[in-house]
């Protein structure tokens, strides 16, 4: 009896100790990040972004996720040499560092003006789609991947008067989450944090004629089995499920990072979604179609995607095949992997 009490007390102590240790770690990381942000604020935007890129290219190869990225790249591009693989991985770290630093200058970076006679920092292709969506009184879905500075897409949507709610996953660090959320909220219009039940919140937005923006390129453990770069993976079916239920148009959109700290935002023609024999949207085929679109984008700019993500890690016991994921709504946002 005494032994059980002592064992429970020890478990409780270790739990509380571990939680406080994580809180301290989050606080220290946040303080370090905020110190770096304060330093970058002292620099002009271009110098700050270039500095962040150089630092990340030195530090990135030292972290464990670099090995994950290199392994994923070798499997995706078996024809490439080790030097080419390492070059893409370094570009990836540079892109991620620039993305983080660009939060500081988000307002200044988006300078698109349709009436401008000279090219600015941001070029937008597919402006007619933004205008069309903003003017239509029906729901739409826009999807993208973690490419370039994908955060500029909802900024562009807000600029064109598009009423869009962007789904976002807050960082695990609560101190950083508050800062990032406040930055996003001031420039991006509606925001919906990912959590249990977020799929129902998305459905409610579409039900009321609103528009949603979703990232579709992360692992989703309870999702449908699809292929990405020829390898099996698990993908979230919620976009296909929502498109089927509300029969709304689906548009691909991406950000491409250009030389000289410039960006190109592409909103492509709406997709023709695959249908079942009964005429409804085929959820599994649609989920695969989204993966194919993102793969095309990544192949065009491989250094602008997050190869350190464990996209191809399979959860065998929970793997779902065609039709199985259509029984119930899925949480639309995968966990951090």
HELIX and SHEET records of a PDB file:
HELIX    1   1 UNK A    2  UNK A   41  1                                  40    
HELIX    2   2 UNK A   45  UNK A   59  1                                  15    
HELIX    3   3 UNK A   60  UNK A   62  5                                   3    
HELIX    4   4 UNK A   65  UNK A   76  1                                  12    
HELIX    5   5 UNK A   82  UNK A  102  1                                  21    
HELIX    6   6 UNK A  106  UNK A  109  1                                   4    
HELIX    7   7 UNK A  127  UNK A  135  1                                   9    
HELIX    8   8 UNK A  152  UNK A  159  1                                   8    
HELIX    9   9 UNK A  174  UNK A  188  1                                  15    
HELIX   10  10 UNK A  198  UNK A  207  1                                  10    
HELIX   11  11 UNK A  238  UNK A  246  1                                   9    
HELIX   12  12 UNK A  283  UNK A  300  1                                  18    
HELIX   13  13 UNK A  302  UNK A  304  5                                   3    
HELIX   14  14 UNK A  316  UNK A  318  5                                   3    
HELIX   15  15 UNK A  324  UNK A  326  5                                   3    
SHEET    1   A 7 UNK A 122  UNK A 125  0                                        
SHEET    2   A 7 UNK A 262  UNK A 270  1                                        
SHEET    3   A 7 UNK A 249  UNK A 258 -1                                        
SHEET    4   A 7 UNK A 140  UNK A 144  1                                        
SHEET    5   A 7 UNK A 211  UNK A 215  1                                        
SHEET    6   A 7 UNK A 164  UNK A 168  1                                        
SHEET    7   A 7 UNK A 190  UNK A 193  1                                        
SHEET    1   B 2 UNK A 224  UNK A 228  0                                        
SHEET    2   B 2 UNK A 231  UNK A 235 -1                                        
END                                                                             
